[in-house]
Amino acid sequence: MLPWWMKIFGKLLLSRMPISYRLFARLGVFRHGHMDNTDYAYGVFKKHFASKPGKGAWVGAEIGPGDSVFSAILAQAHGATGYWLIDAGDFADRRLDRYLQMATSLEDRGVLTGIASLADTGEFGTLLDRCKAHYLTDGVDSMSQVPDGSVDFVWSHAVLEHIRADRFDDFCRQMYRVLTVGGSASHQVDFQDHLVSGLNNLRFSSVFWEREWFAAKSGFYTNRIRQRAMRTAFEKVGFVVHVIDESRWSHMPTPRSKLSSEFRCLEEADLLVSGCHFVLTKSDKTVGLYNTATA
């Protein structure tokens, strides 16, 4: 059980070692979630899929698939006719036998009945083609490759807090742009510090925290956008916002007196939110707001 400041020092040191991400991931360091675990991936997908409006064919996008593109297989099994996987780097496991094992595990439960066999795909790219999926790895910039109004459902799980603070508004505009009218987004957001599950990330000024050498590839960066400000960012581009689930601390996990002045002044009710599930809708009544917000 290392203190938060020692975790920062250790991760900064490790992130600068000449070791590939995939080796770090296999060692359990700097892992991007657990979407390479069949039960976990299926549970997370179903949680968000329950928020998708309507039935029938749909086109989807996952923001931050992390170590696996398994959600593309799940999406196809649940009626997707197209799918985008958008991440900040090429982190996905490319071993086809892993995906075959995951698919077989679900087929044994009757979940993927009718999906094409993966046994003869041969290559990672062929697997994506079978799932009608596109894997883009240039972060927010990748979203420019997705056509306007072409996606019915966007989702992410513990990812939005990792988008760089100066790109978050851009991400919101891009997400609104790619969604169809009536389309929706489901995002589980973790507002904890990703160090010792407190608010220790709020101890630092933005001038220090957002420095490239400190934030990039450190393994602990979060944009520190609190729930209220994140909701405002969604609404600014035109989304109708619902918070359908919220977790809170009973008391401040990090003393307010230890926080940087820019966070010390926030209302305690906002600081006490440790996580929430946002569901966003692009309503036909709000479409005109997008042009105003991006002008």
Order of alpha helices (4+ residues) and beta strands (2+ residues): alpha-alpha-alpha-beta-alpha-beta-alpha-alpha-beta-beta-alpha-beta-alpha-alpha-alpha-beta-alpha-alpha-beta-alpha
